[in-house]
Amino acid sequence: MSTVTEQVRSHVESKPGVHFNALAADLDIATGQAQYHLRKLRRAGDVVAEEIQGKTHYYSREYGPWERRVLAFARRETARTILLHLLEADSLSADELTDRLGVARSTVSWHVSALADAEILEKSYGERGRVVVALTEPDETQRLLAAVRPSLTDRLIDRFTRLVDDGLAAATDGG
């Protein structure tokens, strides 16, 4: 196997859930070159690709579908922060998450819904019909979070999305 193919494989193994653009940027290889080597590794069964929330993420084959979803969301700063808060508190209301994160309620709602759809957390209704969220597999989530650090690109995109969302929320609230 070529040196570049080995570099791509090694990168996917060391950064489970890495998405395509981050992989190409981290390895400083052209888009076409990244596509070629990833396709080669996928055909050989060495790498698994999965599209999650509009991004294709890459994993070594040791991870199952639920683990792949957790790893993908752990690469997104806001989703990761929600998961970390839930590890600390067991369960939180959506209002408590909004206060802890300091973001618009709609941002928390969007991420909570995406995490619930991925079966990473579950929503229930507490007193007065308020949404309460808790992790479905706290121990496994904690183990997987330890394997991931969001890239600079992931963090910048997430912060830009927060900024736009907060601006839209302020405009809607008349502020």
N, C-alpha and C positions, 0 to 999 in steps of 0.2 A: 504494500500500500504506500502511496506517495506521502512525503513529509507533510504536505498541506492537509491531506486527508486525515492523517494522524493528529495534526494540530486541531482540526475541526472536531474530531472525535473526543480528544482530550478536553477541549473547551466545553463541549456539551456535558461531559461527565463531571467536570468541576463546577459548572454553573447550570445545574438542572433547571429547565424552564426558560432558558435564554431564548429571546425571540430573534428572528432573522436579522433585523437591522443591527441589533446590538452585537450579535455574533460577527457579522461582517466588519463592523467598526472596531470591535475589540481585537480582532485578528489582523486588521488593516489589509483586508483582501477585497477585491472587486465583487460586486453583486453577482455577476455571472459565475465567478469562481466559487463563491459561497454556495450558489445554487447547485453547481456541478458536484461539489464534494458532499453536500448534504444529500443530494439525490443518490449518489453512490453509496453512502452510508445507510440510507433508508432501504435501498434495494438489498443490501447485505444483511439487513435486520439488526444493525448495530445502533441505529438511532430511530426514535419514534417522534413523529411530528403530530401536533394537535393544535387546531385553531380554537382559541379561547378568547371571547370578547373581541373579535376582529384582528387578533394577532396570532401568527403561527409561532408556537413555542416548540423547542426541541429538548428531548430527554434521552437518557440511556434507557434501555428496555427494562431495567429493574423496577421502574415505577408503574403502578397501576393507574387507571383512569382518575380515581378520586385524588390520589397523590399528585398527579399531573395538574389537576385543577388548583389544588392548594398552592403548589409551587408557582404556577402562573400568576395567581392573584398576589402571592407574596412578593412578586417583583414590582407590584404597583404600590406606591407609597401610601395612598389613602387606605386601600384595602388592607395592606400590611399593618398599618396603625390600628385599624379597627380590630383585626385579629389579636394584636398584642394587648389592647385594652380588654378584650374579652377573656384572654388568658389570665389577666390579673383579677378580673371581677366576676368570673363565671357567667354572669348575664347582666345586661344593661338595657335600659330603655333607649329608644331612638333619640329622645331628648337628651339623655345623659351622654350618648355618643356625640351628638352635635356640640354640646358644651365642651366635652373633652378635646375634640378635634379642632374646634374653633372654625368650622366651615359651615356653609349653608346647609339647611335642613335637607334640601333637594339633593345635595351631594351625598350626604349620609344615606338618604333613602335609595338613591341609585346603586350605591355600593352594597348596601344591605340586601337589596333585591337580587343583585348579581351573585352575591355570595350565597344567598338562600337558594337561588336557582341551581347553583353548582353543588348544592348539598353540603356546603362547608359550615354553614350555620343554619339555625332554624329560628323562625319567627313564631312568636305566640302573642297572645293579647293578655296583658296584665290588668290591674285595676283601672277602671274608667276607660277600658278599651284601648289603652296605649300599647304600642308595639314594644315587645321585649325580645331581645335576641341573645342566643347562646350558641357556642360552638357545638357541632355534632360529635366531633372527636378531638377533645382538647389535647390529650397526650400526643396523638399523632400529628396534630397541627403544630404543636410546639417543636416536635422533632424536625418537621419539614421546614419550619421558619428558620431554624438554625442553619440550614443548608443554603439559604438565599440572602443575598444583599442586592437591593434594587440598583440598577446601573444609573449613572448620571442622566442619561437620556430618558430613562423611565421616570426619574424624579422630576426632571424639568417639564416633561409633558404633563405629568400629574399636577404639578404646581400651576402650570398655565391653565389647565382645565379648571382647577379650583378658583383661580383668579377670575376667569370668565364667568363661572357659575356664581361666584359671590357678587360680581357686578350685575349680573342679570337678576339675582335675588334682591339686591338693593334697589334696582330700578323698578321691579315689580312691587316692592313694599313702599315705594314712593320716597326712598331715602337716597 
